Amino acid sequence: MSRIALVAITILVLSARPLIASPPRCTVTLSPHDDVQRAIDRGGVVCLAAGEFRLSRMLVIERDGVRLRGAGTSTVLRLDDGVQSPVVVVGDYEHETPERPTSGVTVERLRIVGGGRDGHEAHADFPYLTNSAVVVRAGRNVVLRDLEVAACRSACLLTERDTRDVSIVGNRVEGSVWDGISLNRTARARIKGNVVRDNTASGITAEHLEDSILEGNVFERNKTHGIYLADSYRNRFTGNRFVRNVLSGVFLTCAVRVREPPVACWDDSMSAGNVFTQNEFDGNRVAFTVAADDRAPCTAPAFTPNPSQGDRFARNSRTEPYPARFGRCLAFAGPGH
């Protein structure tokens, strides 16, 4: 083969390879004593060098298109002692219902330390705002990636107020006073490759989650459930591992209207049409727990069961309780069933 022909083939091969976009360059790079909020307000790509950034108040990202990037776990965001607040808020924090969505924000490559067990769950001046590590309010196309988050007073990562198209990818979330991740009034989320462990309540709590994909995550040693799924529809759970959660791998239920016993649900709010495929349930008390009731049964003609297809079970039961009374909410099929 001639040299010219070899060069031509090499060019063809290289041109056929998919292009991997480089991350955008830093607009500004800050050290721990710089004013991070002022840089965020100016917009662009705000890069944080290694070191501990102590915060006297929460960082707020209300401007579209901001990217907050650290240098990995050597960059630490930590609240000052005694500060009871979220660490980062993406979106409008001043109004209970955000006045507009916030779009195109990325928070990545950071270690975030919450306020720990002391203090209140909600912000003193904004009682609708929980003291989570990262709160996304009415977000659009928001990315939370490669974060290490711990010691959160409420859920570590929270999406709410009709957030859409959020990606939560490659994070490690542990040691929350409540849930590791909460997905409230959220749709088309992509939750992939996270490790969520050792949280006081569930790994993930979802209250009205729709049309989302949860794939390749590990939910381990959470003190209640791997995932608590209430009033949630058409979500797909694929290739996740539910390991040694104290109660169940997945808790399927409805939206609770009365929390004191006897607990009662809102009408027709039982989670439906969620698909579980190729997940592993190992060492939980049970794989699935189902909690329907008379107001939110699984017997309605329009109810769509939640199929489990090819899931694997080891050292835990997969039995659905009370199917005769409230209808069969789960539909087991495929290998292992």
C-alpha positions in Angstrom: 0.0 0.0 0.0 1.4 3.4 -0.9 2.0 6.1 1.6 -0.6 8.3 0.0 -3.3 5.6 0.3 -2.4 4.9 3.9 -2.7 8.6 4.8 -6.0 8.7 3.0 -7.3 5.7 5.0 -6.1 7.2 8.2 -7.9 10.5 7.5 -11.1 8.5 6.7 -10.9 6.6 10.0 -10.2 9.7 12.1 -13.0 11.6 10.4 -15.5 8.7 11.2 -14.8 8.8 14.9 -17.4 10.7 17.0 -16.2 14.1 18.1 -16.0 14.5 21.9 -16.7 18.1 22.8 -14.2 19.6 25.2 -15.7 21.3 28.2 -16.1 25.0 27.8 -13.2 27.1 29.0 -13.4 28.9 32.3 -14.7 32.5 32.2 -13.1 33.0 35.6 -11.2 30.8 38.1 -11.7 31.6 41.8 -9.7 30.7 44.9 -11.4 30.1 48.3 -11.3 33.7 49.4 -13.0 35.1 46.2 -16.6 36.2 45.9 -18.3 33.2 44.3 -21.8 34.7 44.2 -20.6 37.8 42.4 -19.0 35.6 39.7 -22.1 33.5 39.3 -24.2 36.7 38.9 -22.0 37.7 36.0 -22.6 34.4 34.2 -20.4 32.1 32.1 -18.3 29.3 33.3 -17.3 29.8 37.0 -14.4 27.5 37.9 -13.4 26.9 41.5 -9.8 25.9 42.3 -9.0 23.3 44.9 -9.6 24.3 48.5 -12.5 24.8 50.9 -15.0 27.5 50.1 -16.7 28.5 53.3 -20.1 30.1 52.7 -21.9 32.5 55.0 -25.1 32.1 52.9 -26.3 30.0 50.1 -25.1 30.3 46.5 -28.0 31.2 44.2 -27.9 30.6 40.4 -30.9 32.4 38.8 -29.2 33.3 35.6 -29.6 31.0 32.6 -26.5 29.2 31.2 -24.3 29.3 34.2 -21.8 26.5 34.7 -20.2 26.1 38.2 -17.3 23.7 38.0 -14.8 22.5 40.6 -11.5 20.7 40.4 -13.0 17.5 41.7 -13.4 16.4 45.4 -10.5 18.7 46.3 -12.9 21.6 45.8 -15.3 21.8 48.8 -18.3 24.0 49.3 -19.2 24.1 53.0 -21.5 26.3 55.0 -20.1 28.3 57.9 -20.8 26.9 61.3 -24.3 27.7 62.4 -25.6 28.7 59.0 -29.0 26.9 58.3 -29.5 27.1 54.6 -29.2 25.2 51.3 -25.7 25.3 49.9 -26.7 25.9 46.3 -30.1 26.9 44.9 -30.7 26.8 41.1 -33.7 28.9 40.4 -35.9 31.5 42.0 -35.6 31.2 45.8 -37.5 34.3 46.8 -41.0 33.1 45.8 -42.7 29.9 46.9 -43.8 29.3 43.3 -40.9 30.4 41.0 -41.8 33.4 38.8 -39.8 31.9 35.8 -37.8 28.7 35.0 -34.0 28.7 35.1 -32.4 26.9 32.2 -29.1 25.5 31.1 -27.3 25.4 34.4 -24.6 22.9 35.2 -23.0 22.2 38.7 -20.2 19.7 38.5 -17.0 18.3 39.9 -17.4 19.5 43.5 -17.7 18.2 47.0 -20.6 19.7 48.9 -21.0 19.4 52.7 -24.4 20.3 54.1 -25.3 21.6 57.6 -25.5 18.2 59.2 -28.0 17.1 61.8 -28.3 20.3 63.8 -30.8 23.0 63.1 -34.1 23.2 61.2 -35.1 21.4 58.0 -36.4 24.6 56.4 -34.8 28.0 55.9 -35.9 30.5 58.5 -36.7 33.3 56.1 -38.1 31.1 53.3 -40.0 28.3 55.0 -40.8 26.6 51.7 -37.1 26.2 51.0 -35.5 23.1 52.6 -31.9 23.1 53.8 -30.7 20.6 51.2 -27.3 20.7 49.6 -28.5 21.5 46.1 -32.1 22.6 45.3 -33.3 22.9 41.7 -36.6 24.9 41.5 -38.4 25.0 38.2 -35.2 24.0 36.4 -34.9 23.3 32.7 -32.0 21.3 31.3 -30.1 21.4 34.5 -27.1 19.0 35.1 -25.8 17.9 38.4 -22.7 15.8 37.7 -19.7 14.3 39.4 -20.6 15.7 42.8 -19.8 14.2 46.2 -22.5 15.3 48.6 -22.9 14.5 52.3 -24.2 15.6 55.7 -27.3 17.2 54.4 -29.9 18.5 56.8 -32.7 17.6 54.4 -32.4 15.7 51.1 -29.0 16.2 49.6 -30.2 16.8 46.0 -33.7 18.1 45.5 -35.6 18.9 42.3 -39.0 20.5 42.6 -41.6 23.0 41.3 -42.1 21.4 37.9 -38.4 20.8 37.0 -37.9 19.3 33.5 -35.1 17.5 31.8 -32.7 17.4 34.7 -29.7 15.1 34.6 -28.2 13.8 37.8 -25.2 11.7 36.7 -22.2 10.1 38.4 -22.8 11.5 41.9 -22.0 10.0 45.3 -24.7 10.9 47.8 -24.6 9.8 51.4 -25.3 10.7 55.0 -28.4 12.8 54.6 -30.7 13.4 57.6 -33.6 12.5 55.3 -33.3 11.2 51.7 -30.3 11.1 49.5 -32.2 12.5 46.5 -35.8 13.9 46.3 -37.6 14.3 43.0 -40.7 16.3 43.5 -43.0 17.5 40.7 -40.3 16.5 38.2 -40.5 15.1 34.6 -38.1 13.7 32.0 -35.3 13.3 34.5 -32.2 11.2 33.8 -30.7 9.7 36.9 -27.7 7.6 35.9 -24.6 6.1 37.5 -25.1 7.5 41.0 -24.2 5.8 44.3 -26.7 6.7 47.0 -26.1 5.1 50.4 -26.3 5.3 54.1 -29.1 7.9 54.2 -31.4 8.1 57.2 -34.6 7.7 55.1 -34.7 6.5 51.4 -32.0 6.7 48.7 -34.5 8.4 46.5 -37.9 9.8 47.3 -40.1 10.7 44.3 -43.4 12.5 44.7 -45.0 12.9 41.3 -42.1 11.9 39.0 -43.0 11.3 35.4 -41.4 9.9 32.2 -38.0 9.6 33.7 -35.1 7.1 33.4 -33.2 5.8 36.4 -30.3 3.6 35.1 -27.2 2.0 36.5 -27.5 3.4 40.1 -26.6 1.8 43.4 -29.0 2.2 46.3 -27.3 0.7 49.4 -27.8 0.6 53.1 -30.4 3.3 53.2 -32.4 3.2 56.5 -35.8 2.8 54.9 -36.1 2.1 51.1 -33.8 2.2 48.1 -36.6 4.2 46.3 -39.9 5.6 47.6 -42.1 6.1 44.6 -45.4 8.0 45.2 -47.9 9.3 42.7 -45.4 8.6 39.9 -46.0 7.4 36.3 -44.3 5.9 33.3 -40.8 5.9 34.7 -38.2 3.3 33.7 -35.8 1.6 36.1 -33.0 -0.4 34.4 -29.9 -2.0 35.7 -30.0 -0.6 39.2 -28.7 -2.4 42.3 -30.8 -2.3 45.5 -28.5 -3.7 48.2 -29.2 -4.1 52.0 -31.7 -1.3 52.3 -33.3 -1.8 55.7 -36.9 -2.1 54.5 -37.4 -2.5 50.8 -35.6 -2.0 47.5 -38.6 -0.2 46.0 -41.7 1.2 47.9 -44.6 1.7 45.5 -47.3 3.9 46.9 -49.7 6.8 46.4 -49.8 10.5 47.4 -50.5 10.7 51.1 -53.4 13.0 52.1 -53.6 12.1 55.8 -50.3 11.1 57.4 -51.5 10.2 60.9 -52.9 6.7 61.3 -55.0 5.5 59.6 -53.0 6.9 56.7 -55.1 7.9 53.6 -54.2 8.7 50.1 -55.4 11.2 47.5 -57.9 9.7 45.0 -56.4 7.7 42.1 -52.8 8.6 43.0 -51.2 5.2 43.0 -48.0 5.0 41.1 -48.6 3.3 37.7 -47.0 2.3 34.5 -43.5 2.3 35.9 -41.2 -0.4 34.4 -38.5 -2.3 36.2 -36.1 -4.2 34.1 -32.8 -6.1 34.8 -32.4 -4.6 38.3 -30.8 -6.5 41.2 -32.4 -6.8 44.6 -30.0 -8.2 47.2 -30.4 -8.4 50.9 -33.2 -5.9 51.4 -36.0 -7.0 53.8 -38.2 -7.3 50.7 -37.6 -6.3 47.1 -40.9 -4.5 46.6 -43.4 -3.0 49.1 -46.8 -1.9 47.7 -49.0 0.4 49.7 -52.3 1.2 47.9 -55.6 2.0 49.7 -59.3 2.3 49.1 -59.0 5.7 47.5 -56.0 4.8 45.4 -56.4 1.1 44.5 -55.0 -0.8 41.6 -58.4 -2.2 40.5 -59.6 0.7 38.4 -60.1 -0.2 34.7 -57.7 2.5 33.6 -54.9 1.5 36.0 -51.7 0.4 34.4 -49.7 -2.1 36.5 -46.0 -1.7 37.2 -44.2 -4.6 35.4 -41.0 -6.2 36.8 -39.3 -7.8 33.8 -36.1 -9.9 34.3 -35.3 -8.4 37.7 -33.0 -10.6 39.9 -33.7 -11.4 43.5 -31.3 -12.7 46.1 -31.8 -12.9 49.9 -35.0 -10.9 49.8 -38.7 -11.7 49.1 -40.4 -10.1 46.1 -44.0 -10.8 47.3 -46.6 -8.0 46.8 -48.8 -7.6 49.9 -52.6 -7.4 49.8 -53.1 -7.9 46.0 -56.6 -9.3 46.6 -57.9 -6.3 48.4 -56.5 -3.4 46.3 -55.7 -5.2 43.0 -52.4 -6.3 41.6 -50.2 -3.3 41.4 -47.1 -5.2 40.2 -46.9 -7.6 37.2 -44.0 -10.0 37.4 -42.7 -11.5 34.1 -39.6 -12.8 32.5 -36.6 -14.8 33.9 -36.5 -15.1 37.7 -40.3 -15.0 37.9 
